[in-house]
Amino acid sequence: MVSIVGMDIRAIFGGNLRRFRKAAGLSQDALAVRMGVDRAHVSSMERGLQNVTLLTIWAASEALAIQPARLLE
């Protein structure tokens, strides 16, 4: 399992995804539409249950109008 300072990278990504989504005033449904996925997938990512791909990170960053690296900080 990959970790950064003892925290699972999936949890880091998920927490950041949720934080930026809420800051943008988007529901999980709205973010899912922007990303071209379903709401359950967004929920699963936010809970740190998904091993996301680079393309998913890119789609999320585009949907949220942020740099991809911000999702992994």
All heavy atoms as a GROMACS GRO file, in nm:
protein
  553
    1MET      N    1   0.084  -0.117   0.000
    1MET     CA    2   0.000   0.000   0.000
    1MET      C    3   0.089   0.124   0.000
    1MET      O    4   0.183   0.135   0.077
    1MET     CB    5  -0.091  -0.002   0.122
    1MET     CG    6  -0.187   0.111   0.123
    1MET     SD    7  -0.331   0.096   0.232
    1MET     CE    8  -0.288  -0.020   0.354
    2VAL      N    9   0.061   0.219  -0.088
    2VAL     CA   10   0.138   0.342  -0.099
    2VAL      C   11   0.089   0.440   0.005
    2VAL      O   12  -0.031   0.458   0.023
    2VAL     CB   13   0.121   0.403  -0.240
    2VAL    CG1   14   0.197   0.533  -0.251
    2VAL    CG2   15   0.167   0.305  -0.346
    3SER      N   16   0.181   0.504   0.076
    3SER     CA   17   0.139   0.604   0.174
    3SER      C   18   0.231   0.725   0.170
    3SER      O   19   0.345   0.717   0.129
    3SER     CB   20   0.137   0.545   0.314
    3SER     OG   21   0.268   0.512   0.355
    4ILE      N   22   0.176   0.836   0.210
    4ILE     CA   23   0.252   0.960   0.223
    4ILE      C   24   0.239   1.000   0.369
    4ILE      O   25   0.129   1.024   0.417
    4ILE     CB   26   0.198   1.071   0.131
    4ILE    CG1   27   0.217   1.031  -0.014
    4ILE    CG2   28   0.265   1.204   0.160
    4ILE    CD1   29   0.160   1.130  -0.113
    5VAL      N   30   0.352   1.003   0.439
    5VAL     CA   31   0.355   1.036   0.581
    5VAL      C   32   0.250   0.955   0.657
    5VAL      O   33   0.168   1.008   0.730
    5VAL     CB   34   0.336   1.189   0.604
    5VAL    CG1   35   0.364   1.226   0.747
    5VAL    CG2   36   0.425   1.270   0.511
    6GLY      N   37   0.247   0.827   0.632
    6GLY     CA   38   0.160   0.737   0.705
    6GLY      C   39   0.014   0.738   0.663
    6GLY      O   40  -0.066   0.672   0.725
    7MET      N   41  -0.021   0.814   0.560
    7MET     CA   42  -0.161   0.819   0.517
    7MET      C   43  -0.173   0.760   0.377
    7MET      O   44  -0.093   0.789   0.290
    7MET     CB   45  -0.212   0.962   0.518
    7MET     CG   46  -0.358   0.974   0.497
    7MET     SD   47  -0.410   1.143   0.533
    7MET     CE   48  -0.585   1.124   0.524
    8ASP      N   49  -0.275   0.680   0.356
    8ASP     CA   50  -0.300   0.617   0.227
    8ASP      C   51  -0.327   0.724   0.122
    8ASP      O   52  -0.410   0.813   0.143
    8ASP     CB   53  -0.419   0.523   0.242
    8ASP     CG   54  -0.443   0.437   0.121
    8ASP    OD1   55  -0.446   0.490   0.009
    8ASP    OD2   56  -0.461   0.315   0.139
    9ILE      N   57  -0.262   0.716   0.007
    9ILE     CA   58  -0.278   0.814  -0.100
    9ILE      C   59  -0.422   0.820  -0.149
    9ILE      O   60  -0.471   0.926  -0.191
    9ILE     CB   61  -0.178   0.787  -0.216
    9ILE    CG1   62  -0.175   0.903  -0.316
    9ILE    CG2   63  -0.210   0.657  -0.286
    9ILE    CD1   64  -0.119   1.030  -0.262
   10ARG      N   65  -0.495   0.708  -0.140
   10ARG     CA   66  -0.637   0.710  -0.180
   10ARG      C   67  -0.719   0.797  -0.086
   10ARG      O   68  -0.809   0.868  -0.130
   10ARG     CB   69  -0.692   0.568  -0.184
   10ARG     CG   70  -0.629   0.484  -0.296
   10ARG     CD   71  -0.667   0.340  -0.284
   10ARG     NE   72  -0.610   0.287  -0.158
   10ARG     CZ   73  -0.601   0.160  -0.128
   10ARG    NH1   74  -0.650   0.068  -0.210
   10ARG    NH2   75  -0.547   0.121  -0.015
   11ALA      N   76  -0.686   0.794   0.043
   11ALA     CA   77  -0.757   0.879   0.141
   11ALA      C   78  -0.721   1.026   0.120
   11ALA      O   79  -0.806   1.113   0.133
   11ALA     CB   80  -0.722   0.835   0.282
   12ILE      N   81  -0.596   1.052   0.087
   12ILE     CA   82  -0.554   1.190   0.059
   12ILE      C   83  -0.630   1.243  -0.062
   12ILE      O   84  -0.688   1.352  -0.058
   12ILE     CB   85  -0.401   1.198   0.036
   12ILE    CG1   86  -0.328   1.167   0.166
   12ILE    CG2   87  -0.361   1.334  -0.020
   12ILE    CD1   88  -0.179   1.144   0.150
   13PHE      N   89  -0.629   1.166  -0.171
   13PHE     CA   90  -0.700   1.207  -0.291
   13PHE      C   91  -0.849   1.227  -0.262
   13PHE      O   92  -0.908   1.328  -0.299
   13PHE     CB   93  -0.681   1.103  -0.403
   13PHE     CG   94  -0.764   1.131  -0.524
   13PHE    CD1   95  -0.720   1.221  -0.620
   13PHE    CD2   96  -0.886   1.069  -0.543
   13PHE    CE1   97  -0.797   1.249  -0.732
   13PHE    CE2   98  -0.964   1.095  -0.654
   13PHE     CZ   99  -0.919   1.186  -0.749
   14GLY      N  100  -0.909   1.131  -0.193
   14GLY     CA  101  -1.052   1.138  -0.164
   14GLY      C  102  -1.089   1.259  -0.080
   14GLY      O  103  -1.188   1.327  -0.108
   15GLY      N  104  -1.009   1.286   0.022
   15GLY     CA  105  -1.036   1.403   0.106
   15GLY      C  106  -1.023   1.532   0.029
   15GLY      O  107  -1.104   1.624   0.044
   16ASN      N  108  -0.921   1.538  -0.055
   16ASN     CA  109  -0.902   1.658  -0.137
   16ASN      C  110  -1.013   1.673  -0.240
   16ASN      O  111  -1.061   1.784  -0.265
   16ASN     CB  112  -0.765   1.658  -0.204
   16ASN     CG  113  -0.654   1.688  -0.108
   16ASN    OD1  114  -0.673   1.756  -0.008
   16ASN    ND2  115  -0.537   1.635  -0.136
   17LEU      N  116  -1.054   1.562  -0.300
   17LEU     CA  117  -1.162   1.567  -0.397
   17LEU      C  118  -1.289   1.623  -0.332
   17LEU      O  119  -1.354   1.712  -0.386
   17LEU     CB  120  -1.189   1.427  -0.454
   17LEU     CG  121  -1.295   1.418  -0.564
   17LEU    CD1  122  -1.249   1.493  -0.690
   17LEU    CD2  123  -1.322   1.272  -0.597
   18ARG      N  124  -1.322   1.573  -0.215
   18ARG     CA  125  -1.440   1.621  -0.142
   18ARG      C  126  -1.426   1.769  -0.107
   18ARG      O  127  -1.520   1.847  -0.127
   18ARG     CB  128  -1.461   1.539  -0.015
   18ARG     CG  129  -1.578   1.591   0.070
   18ARG     CD  130  -1.601   1.507   0.193
   18ARG     NE  131  -1.666   1.383   0.153
   18ARG     CZ  132  -1.623   1.262   0.185
   18ARG    NH1  133  -1.517   1.246   0.259
   18ARG    NH2  134  -1.687   1.155   0.143
   19ARG      N  135  -1.310   1.809  -0.057
   19ARG     CA  136  -1.287   1.948  -0.016
   19ARG      C  137  -1.303   2.043  -0.134
   19ARG      O  138  -1.373   2.144  -0.125
   19ARG     CB  139  -1.148   1.961   0.046
   19ARG     CG  140  -1.113   2.102   0.093
   19ARG     CD  141  -0.985   2.101   0.175
   19ARG     NE  142  -0.872   2.043   0.104
   19ARG     CZ  143  -0.785   2.113   0.033
   19ARG    NH1  144  -0.798   2.244   0.019
   19ARG    NH2  145  -0.683   2.053  -0.026
   20PHE      N  146  -1.238   2.011  -0.247
   20PHE     CA  147  -1.247   2.098  -0.364
   20PHE      C  148  -1.387   2.096  -0.426
   20PHE      O  149  -1.434   2.198  -0.476
   20PHE     CB  150  -1.141   2.062  -0.468
   20PHE     CG  151  -1.003   2.106  -0.431
   20PHE    CD1  152  -0.904   2.014  -0.403
   20PHE    CD2  153  -0.972   2.241  -0.423
   20PHE    CE1  154  -0.776   2.055  -0.369
   20PHE    CE2  155  -0.844   2.283  -0.388
   20PHE     CZ  156  -0.746   2.191  -0.361
   21ARG      N  157  -1.454   1.981  -0.421
   21ARG     CA  158  -1.591   1.973  -0.472
   21ARG      C  159  -1.682   2.064  -0.393
   21ARG      O  160  -1.760   2.143  -0.449
   21ARG     CB  161  -1.642   1.828  -0.466
   21ARG     CG  162  -1.789   1.816  -0.506
   21ARG     CD  163  -1.841   1.674  -0.497
   21ARG     NE  164  -1.835   1.612  -0.366
   21ARG     CZ  165  -1.920   1.638  -0.266
   21ARG    NH1  166  -2.017   1.727  -0.279
   21ARG    NH2  167  -1.909   1.574  -0.150
   22LYS      N  168  -1.673   2.056  -0.261
   22LYS     CA  169  -1.757   2.140  -0.175
   22LYS      C  170  -1.723   2.287  -0.192
   22LYS      O  171  -1.813   2.372  -0.194
   22LYS     CB  172  -1.745   2.096  -0.030
   22LYS     CG  173  -1.815   1.964  -0.004
   22LYS     CD  174  -1.814   1.927   0.141
   22LYS     CE  175  -1.897   1.802   0.163
   22LYS     NZ  176  -1.923   1.780   0.303
   23ALA      N  177  -1.594   2.319  -0.203
   23ALA     CA  178  -1.553   2.458  -0.223
   23ALA      C  179  -1.608   2.514  -0.354
   23ALA      O  180  -1.637   2.634  -0.364
   23ALA     CB  181  -1.400   2.469  -0.221
   24ALA      N  182  -1.626   2.427  -0.453
   24ALA     CA  183  -1.681   2.469  -0.582
   24ALA      C  184  -1.834   2.473  -0.579
   24ALA      O  185  -1.897   2.511  -0.678
   24ALA     CB  186  -1.633   2.374  -0.693
   25GLY      N  187  -1.893   2.430  -0.467
   25GLY     CA  188  -2.038   2.430  -0.455
   25GLY      C  189  -2.106   2.323  -0.538
   25GLY      O  190  -2.220   2.340  -0.580
   26LEU      N  191  -2.035   2.212  -0.561
   26LEU     CA  192  -2.089   2.105  -0.645
   26LEU      C  193  -2.135   1.987  -0.560
   26LEU      O  194  -2.070   1.951  -0.461
   26LEU     CB  195  -1.982   2.055  -0.742
   26LEU     CG  196  -1.930   2.153  -0.846
   26LEU    CD1  197  -1.812   2.093  -0.920
   26LEU    CD2  198  -2.041   2.190  -0.943
   27SER      N  199  -2.244   1.926  -0.602
   27SER     CA  200  -2.286   1.799  -0.542
   27SER      C  201  -2.203   1.687  -0.604
   27SER      O  202  -2.135   1.707  -0.706
   27SER     CB  203  -2.434   1.774  -0.572
   27SER     OG  204  -2.453   1.756  -0.711
   28GLN      N  205  -2.210   1.569  -0.545
   28GLN     CA  206  -2.144   1.454  -0.607
   28GLN      C  207  -2.202   1.428  -0.745
   28GLN      O  208  -2.129   1.394  -0.838
   28GLN     CB  209  -2.157   1.330  -0.520
   28GLN     CG  210  -2.073   1.334  -0.395
   28GLN     CD  211  -2.082   1.207  -0.314
   28GLN    OE1  212  -2.175   1.128  -0.328
   28GLN    NE2  213  -1.985   1.187  -0.226
   29ASP      N  214  -2.333   1.445  -0.759
   29ASP     CA  215  -2.397   1.425  -0.890
   29ASP      C  216  -2.341   1.521  -0.994
   29ASP      O  217  -2.310   1.481  -1.107
   29ASP     CB  218  -2.548   1.445  -0.881
   29ASP     CG  219  -2.620   1.325  -0.821
   29ASP    OD1  220  -2.583   1.211  -0.855
   29ASP    OD2  221  -2.712   1.347  -0.741
   30ALA      N  222  -2.329   1.649  -0.957
   30ALA     CA  223  -2.281   1.750  -1.051
   30ALA      C  224  -2.136   1.723  -1.091
   30ALA      O  225  -2.100   1.735  -1.209
   30ALA     CB  226  -2.294   1.890  -0.991
   31LEU      N  227  -2.053   1.684  -0.994
   31LEU     CA  228  -1.914   1.652  -1.026
   31LEU      C  229  -1.908   1.529  -1.117
   31LEU      O  230  -1.831   1.526  -1.214
   31LEU     CB  231  -1.832   1.629  -0.900
   31LEU     CG  232  -1.685   1.593  -0.922
   31LEU    CD1  233  -1.612   1.703  -1.000
   31LEU    CD2  234  -1.616   1.566  -0.789
   32ALA      N  235  -1.990   1.431  -1.087
   32ALA     CA  236  -1.993   1.309  -1.169
   32ALA      C  237  -2.026   1.341  -1.314
   32ALA      O  238  -1.961   1.289  -1.406
   32ALA     CB  239  -2.093   1.209  -1.111
   33VAL      N  240  -2.124   1.428  -1.335
   33VAL     CA  241  -2.161   1.466  -1.471
   33VAL      C  242  -2.043   1.533  -1.540
   33VAL      O  243  -2.010   1.501  -1.656
   33VAL     CB  244  -2.284   1.560  -1.471
   33VAL    CG1  245  -2.306   1.624  -1.607
   33VAL    CG2  246  -2.408   1.482  -1.428
   34ARG      N  247  -1.977   1.624  -1.470
   34ARG     CA  248  -1.861   1.693  -1.530
   34ARG      C  249  -1.749   1.597  -1.564
   34ARG      O  250  -1.675   1.619  -1.659
   34ARG     CB  251  -1.808   1.800  -1.434
   34ARG     CG  252  -1.897   1.921  -1.422
   34ARG     CD  253  -1.830   2.026  -1.336
   34ARG     NE  254  -1.914   2.144  -1.323
   34ARG     CZ  255  -1.869   2.258  -1.275
   34ARG    NH1  256  -1.743   2.271  -1.236
   34ARG    NH2  257  -1.951   2.361  -1.266
   35MET      N  258  -1.733   1.492  -1.483
   35MET     CA  259  -1.625   1.395  -1.504
   35MET      C  260  -1.663   1.284  -1.600
   35MET      O  261  -1.576   1.209  -1.645
   35MET     CB  262  -1.583   1.334  -1.370
   35MET     CG  263  -1.514   1.428  -1.276
   35MET     SD  264  -1.471   1.346  -1.120
   35MET     CE  265  -1.352   1.224  -1.177
   36GLY      N  266  -1.791   1.266  -1.626
   36GLY     CA  267  -1.835   1.156  -1.713
   36GLY      C  268  -1.837   1.022  -1.642
   36GLY      O  269  -1.815   0.918  -1.705
   37VAL      N  270  -1.863   1.026  -1.511
   37VAL     CA  271  -1.874   0.902  -1.432
   37VAL      C  272  -2.007   0.907  -1.357
   37VAL      O  273  -2.080   1.006  -1.365
   37VAL     CB  274  -1.756   0.886  -1.333
   37VAL    CG1  275  -1.624   0.879  -1.408
   37VAL    CG2  276  -1.752   0.999  -1.230
   38ASP      N  277  -2.039   0.802  -1.281
   38ASP     CA  278  -2.163   0.810  -1.204
   38ASP      C  279  -2.135   0.856  -1.061
   38ASP      O  280  -2.022   0.854  -1.014
   38ASP     CB  281  -2.245   0.682  -1.210
   38ASP     CG  282  -2.177   0.561  -1.148
   38ASP    OD1  283  -2.100   0.578  -1.052
   38ASP    OD2  284  -2.204   0.449  -1.194
   39ARG      N  285  -2.240   0.897  -0.992
   39ARG     CA  286  -2.226   0.952  -0.858
   39ARG      C  287  -2.165   0.851  -0.762
   39ARG      O  288  -2.085   0.887  -0.675
   39ARG     CB  289  -2.363   0.999  -0.806
   39ARG     CG  290  -2.350   1.077  -0.675
   39ARG     CD  291  -2.465   1.052  -0.578
   39ARG     NE  292  -2.497   0.914  -0.555
   39ARG     CZ  293  -2.435   0.835  -0.466
   39ARG    NH1  294  -2.334   0.881  -0.394
   39ARG    NH2  295  -2.473   0.710  -0.451
   40ALA      N  296  -2.197   0.725  -0.776
   40ALA     CA  297  -2.143   0.622  -0.688
   40ALA      C  298  -1.990   0.615  -0.699
   40ALA      O  299  -1.922   0.591  -0.600
   40ALA     CB  300  -2.205   0.487  -0.719
   41HIS      N  301  -1.938   0.639  -0.818
   41HIS     CA  302  -1.793   0.638  -0.837
   41HIS      C  303  -1.729   0.756  -0.764
   41HIS      O  304  -1.626   0.740  -0.699
   41HIS     CB  305  -1.759   0.641  -0.986
   41HIS     CG  306  -1.615   0.619  -1.017
   41HIS    ND1  307  -1.549   0.502  -0.987
   41HIS    CD2  308  -1.522   0.700  -1.074
   41HIS    CE1  309  -1.422   0.512  -1.023
   41HIS    NE2  310  -1.404   0.632  -1.076
   42VAL      N  311  -1.791   0.873  -0.773
   42VAL     CA  312  -1.740   0.990  -0.700
   42VAL      C  313  -1.742   0.962  -0.550
   42VAL      O  314  -1.644   0.988  -0.479
   42VAL     CB  315  -1.821   1.118  -0.734
   42VAL    CG1  316  -1.781   1.234  -0.642
   42VAL    CG2  317  -1.802   1.157  -0.880
   43SER      N  318  -1.851   0.907  -0.501
   43SER     CA  319  -1.862   0.873  -0.360
   43SER      C  320  -1.752   0.776  -0.317
   43SER      O  321  -1.686   0.795  -0.214
   43SER     CB  322  -1.999   0.811  -0.332
   43SER     OG  323  -2.007   0.766  -0.199
   44SER      N  324  -1.729   0.675  -0.397
   44SER     CA  325  -1.627   0.575  -0.368
   44SER      C  326  -1.487   0.637  -0.367
   44SER      O  327  -1.405   0.605  -0.280
   44SER     CB  328  -1.636   0.462  -0.470
   44SER     OG  329  -1.547   0.360  -0.440
   45MET      N  330  -1.461   0.727  -0.461
   45MET     CA  331  -1.331   0.796  -0.463
   45MET      C  332  -1.314   0.882  -0.339
   45MET      O  333  -1.208   0.882  -0.277
   45MET     CB  334  -1.318   0.882  -0.589
   45MET     CG  335  -1.299   0.803  -0.716
   45MET     SD  336  -1.263   0.907  -0.860
   45MET     CE  337  -1.419   0.993  -0.883
   46GLU      N  338  -1.418   0.956  -0.302
   46GLU     CA  339  -1.409   1.044  -0.186
   46GLU      C  340  -1.387   0.965  -0.057
   46GLU      O  341  -1.324   1.016   0.036
   46GLU     CB  342  -1.535   1.130  -0.173
   46GLU     CG  343  -1.541   1.240  -0.277
   46GLU     CD  344  -1.658   1.336  -0.256
   46GLU    OE1  345  -1.742   1.312  -0.165
   46GLU    OE2  346  -1.664   1.435  -0.330
   47ARG      N  347  -1.436   0.844  -0.051
   47ARG     CA  348  -1.416   0.760   0.067
   47ARG      C  349  -1.284   0.684   0.064
   47ARG      O  350  -1.253   0.607   0.155
   47ARG     CB  351  -1.533   0.663   0.082
   47ARG     CG  352  -1.662   0.734   0.123
   47ARG     CD  353  -1.779   0.641   0.140
   47ARG     NE  354  -1.821   0.592   0.008
   47ARG     CZ  355  -1.850   0.465  -0.020
   47ARG    NH1  356  -1.844   0.373   0.073
   47ARG    NH2  357  -1.887   0.430  -0.141
   48GLY      N  358  -1.203   0.706  -0.040
   48GLY     CA  359  -1.072   0.643  -0.048
   48GLY      C  360  -1.076   0.496  -0.085
   48GLY      O  361  -0.982   0.422  -0.054
   49LEU      N  362  -1.182   0.455  -0.152
   49LEU     CA  363  -1.198   0.313  -0.187
   49LEU      C  364  -1.153   0.279  -0.328
   49LEU      O  365  -1.154   0.163  -0.366
   49LEU     CB  366  -1.345   0.272  -0.169
   49LEU     CG  367  -1.403   0.292  -0.030
   49LEU    CD1  368  -1.551   0.255  -0.028
   49LEU    CD2  369  -1.324   0.213   0.074
   50GLN      N  370  -1.117   0.379  -0.407
   50GLN     CA  371  -1.080   0.358  -0.546
   50GLN      C  372  -0.932   0.383  -0.570
   50GLN      O  373  -0.878   0.481  -0.521
   50GLN     CB  374  -1.159   0.454  -0.637
   50GLN     CG  375  -1.305   0.424  -0.644
   50GLN     CD  376  -1.333   0.297  -0.719
   50GLN    OE1  377  -1.270   0.267  -0.820
   50GLN    NE2  378  -1.428   0.220  -0.671
   51ASN      N  379  -0.871   0.297  -0.647
   51ASN     CA  380  -0.738   0.324  -0.702
   51ASN      C  381  -0.762   0.399  -0.832
   51ASN      O  382  -0.793   0.338  -0.934
   51ASN     CB  383  -0.663   0.193  -0.732
   51ASN     CG  384  -0.575   0.149  -0.621
   51ASN    OD1  385  -0.534   0.228  -0.537
   51ASN    ND2  386  -0.545   0.021  -0.618
   52VAL      N  387  -0.754   0.530  -0.827
   52VAL     CA  388  -0.787   0.609  -0.946
   52VAL      C  389  -0.670   0.610  -1.044
   52VAL      O  390  -0.555   0.593  -1.006
   52VAL     CB  391  -0.826   0.754  -0.909
   52VAL    CG1  392  -0.950   0.754  -0.821
   52VAL    CG2  393  -0.712   0.827  -0.842
   53THR      N  394  -0.703   0.628  -1.170
   53THR     CA  395  -0.601   0.635  -1.275
   53THR      C  396  -0.559   0.780  -1.296
   53THR      O  397  -0.624   0.873  -1.247
   53THR     CB  398  -0.656   0.581  -1.409
   53THR    OG1  399  -0.758   0.670  -1.455
   53THR    CG2  400  -0.709   0.439  -1.394
   54LEU      N  401  -0.452   0.797  -1.371
   54LEU     CA  402  -0.408   0.932  -1.407
   54LEU      C  403  -0.517   1.005  -1.484
   54LEU      O  404  -0.538   1.126  -1.466
   54LEU     CB  405  -0.279   0.928  -1.488
   54LEU     CG  406  -0.155   0.885  -1.412
   54LEU    CD1  407  -0.038   0.868  -1.509
   54LEU    CD2  408  -0.121   0.985  -1.304
   55LEU      N  409  -0.588   0.933  -1.570
   55LEU     CA  410  -0.696   0.995  -1.646
   55LEU      C  411  -0.809   1.042  -1.555
   55LEU      O  412  -0.870   1.147  -1.579
   55LEU     CB  413  -0.750   0.899  -1.752
   55LEU     CG  414  -0.654   0.868  -1.867
   55LEU    CD1  415  -0.715   0.762  -1.958
   55LEU    CD2  416  -0.621   0.994  -1.944
   56THR      N  417  -0.837   0.968  -1.449
   56THR     CA  418  -0.940   1.009  -1.354
   56THR      C  419  -0.895   1.132  -1.276
   56THR      O  420  -0.975   1.224  -1.254
   56THR     CB  421  -0.972   0.893  -1.257
   56THR    OG1  422  -1.017   0.782  -1.332
   56THR    CG2  423  -1.077   0.934  -1.155
   57ILE      N  424  -0.769   1.136  -1.235
   57ILE     CA  425  -0.716   1.255  -1.167
   57ILE      C  426  -0.728   1.376  -1.259
   57ILE      O  427  -0.769   1.484  -1.216
   57ILE     CB  428  -0.570   1.232  -1.122
   57ILE    CG1  429  -0.565   1.123  -1.015
   57ILE    CG2  430  -0.508   1.362  -1.070
   57ILE    CD1  431  -0.426   1.074  -0.982
   58TRP      N  432  -0.693   1.357  -1.386
   58TRP     CA  433  -0.703   1.465  -1.483
   58TRP      C  434  -0.848   1.511  -1.499
   58TRP      O  435  -0.877   1.632  -1.497
   58TRP     CB  436  -0.645   1.422  -1.617
   58TRP     CG  437  -0.651   1.532  -1.719
   58TRP    CD1  438  -0.742   1.546  -1.819
   58TRP    CD2  439  -0.563   1.643  -1.729
   58TRP    NE1  440  -0.716   1.661  -1.890
   58TRP    CE2  441  -0.607   1.722  -1.836
   58TRP    CE3  442  -0.452   1.684  -1.655
   58TRP    CZ2  443  -0.543   1.840  -1.872
   58TRP    CZ3  444  -0.389   1.802  -1.692
   58TRP    CH2  445  -0.434   1.879  -1.799
   59ALA      N  446  -0.940   1.417  -1.513
   59ALA     CA  447  -1.082   1.452  -1.530
   59ALA      C  448  -1.135   1.528  -1.409
   59ALA      O  449  -1.210   1.626  -1.423
   59ALA     CB  450  -1.165   1.326  -1.555
   60ALA      N  451  -1.096   1.485  -1.290
   60ALA     CA  452  -1.140   1.553  -1.168
   60ALA      C  453  -1.084   1.694  -1.162
   60ALA      O  454  -1.156   1.789  -1.128
   60ALA     CB  455  -1.098   1.473  -1.045
   61SER      N  456  -0.957   1.709  -1.194
   61SER     CA  457  -0.896   1.842  -1.188
   61SER      C  458  -0.958   1.936  -1.291
   61SER      O  459  -0.981   2.053  -1.264
   61SER     CB  460  -0.744   1.835  -1.205
   61SER     OG  461  -0.708   1.796  -1.335
   62GLU      N  462  -0.987   1.884  -1.410
   62GLU     CA  463  -1.053   1.965  -1.513
   62GLU      C  464  -1.194   2.005  -1.467
   62GLU      O  465  -1.235   2.119  -1.484
   62GLU     CB  466  -1.062   1.886  -1.644
   62GLU     CG  467  -0.929   1.870  -1.715
   62GLU     CD  468  -0.881   1.999  -1.779
   62GLU    OE1  469  -0.952   2.052  -1.866
   62GLU    OE2  470  -0.772   2.045  -1.741
   63ALA      N  471  -1.266   1.911  -1.408
   63ALA     CA  472  -1.402   1.937  -1.362
   63ALA      C  473  -1.405   2.040  -1.249
   63ALA      O  474  -1.501   2.116  -1.236
   63ALA     CB  475  -1.467   1.807  -1.314
   64LEU      N  476  -1.298   2.044  -1.171
   64LEU     CA  477  -1.290   2.136  -1.057
   64LEU      C  478  -1.208   2.262  -1.087
   64LEU      O  479  -1.195   2.348  -1.002
   64LEU     CB  480  -1.230   2.063  -0.936
   64LEU     CG  481  -1.315   1.949  -0.881
   64LEU    CD1  482  -1.233   1.864  -0.785
   64LEU    CD2  483  -1.440   2.004  -0.814
   65ALA      N  484  -1.153   2.269  -1.209
   65ALA     CA  485  -1.071   2.384  -1.251
   65ALA      C  486  -0.953   2.409  -1.157
   65ALA      O  487  -0.928   2.521  -1.112
   65ALA     CB  488  -1.157   2.510  -1.266
   66ILE      N  489  -0.882   2.299  -1.124
   66ILE     CA  490  -0.762   2.308  -1.041
   66ILE      C  491  -0.650   2.228  -1.108
   66ILE      O  492  -0.676   2.148  -1.198
   66ILE     CB  493  -0.787   2.254  -0.898
   66ILE    CG1  494  -0.831   2.107  -0.901
   66ILE    CG2  495  -0.888   2.340  -0.824
   66ILE    CD1  496  -0.838   2.041  -0.767
   67GLN      N  497  -0.530   2.247  -1.061
   67GLN     CA  498  -0.416   2.170  -1.109
   67GLN      C  499  -0.426   2.027  -1.053
   67GLN      O  500  -0.462   2.011  -0.935
   67GLN     CB  501  -0.284   2.232  -1.065
   67GLN     CG  502  -0.255   2.366  -1.131
   67GLN     CD  503  -0.237   2.350  -1.280
   67GLN    OE1  504  -0.167   2.261  -1.326
   67GLN    NE2  505  -0.303   2.437  -1.356
   68PRO      N  506  -0.394   1.926  -1.132
   68PRO     CA  507  -0.404   1.787  -1.084
   68PRO      C  508  -0.327   1.761  -0.954
   68PRO      O  509  -0.377   1.688  -0.866
   68PRO     CB  510  -0.345   1.705  -1.199
   68PRO     CG  511  -0.364   1.790  -1.320
   68PRO     CD  512  -0.352   1.932  -1.271
   69ALA      N  513  -0.213   1.821  -0.938
   69ALA     CA  514  -0.131   1.798  -0.819
   69ALA      C  515  -0.202   1.840  -0.690
   69ALA      O  516  -0.176   1.784  -0.583
   69ALA     CB  517   0.002   1.872  -0.830
   70ARG      N  518  -0.294   1.935  -0.699
   70ARG     CA  519  -0.367   1.980  -0.580
   70ARG      C  520  -0.448   1.867  -0.517
   70ARG      O  521  -0.472   1.868  -0.396
   70ARG     CB  522  -0.460   2.097  -0.613
   70ARG     CG  523  -0.394   2.210  -0.685
   70ARG     CD  524  -0.365   2.340  -0.614
   70ARG     NE  525  -0.411   2.365  -0.484
   70ARG     CZ  526  -0.500   2.460  -0.451
   70ARG    NH1  527  -0.558   2.532  -0.543
   70ARG    NH2  528  -0.531   2.481  -0.326
   71LEU      N  529  -0.487   1.770  -0.598
   71LEU     CA  530  -0.565   1.658  -0.547
   71LEU      C  531  -0.479   1.557  -0.470
   71LEU      O  532  -0.532   1.470  -0.402
   71LEU     CB  533  -0.638   1.588  -0.661
   71LEU     CG  534  -0.750   1.671  -0.725
   71LEU    CD1  535  -0.794   1.607  -0.856
   71LEU    CD2  536  -0.867   1.686  -0.629
   72LEU      N  537  -0.347   1.571  -0.480
   72LEU     CA  538  -0.257   1.476  -0.415
   72LEU      C  539  -0.174   1.539  -0.304
   72LEU      O  540  -0.089   1.474  -0.245
   72LEU     CB  541  -0.164   1.412  -0.519
   72LEU     CG  542  -0.236   1.338  -0.632
   72LEU    CD1  543  -0.136   1.293  -0.738
   72LEU    CD2  544  -0.314   1.220  -0.578
   73GLU      N  545  -0.198   1.665  -0.276
   73GLU     CA  546  -0.119   1.736  -0.173
   73GLU      C  547  -0.156   1.692  -0.034
   73GLU      O  548  -0.270   1.660  -0.007
   73GLU     CB  549  -0.142   1.887  -0.183
   73GLU     CG  550  -0.087   1.946  -0.310
   73GLU     CD  551  -0.120   2.094  -0.326
   73GLU    OE1  552  -0.214   2.144  -0.261
   73GLU    OE2  553  -0.051   2.159  -0.405
   0.00000   0.00000   0.00000
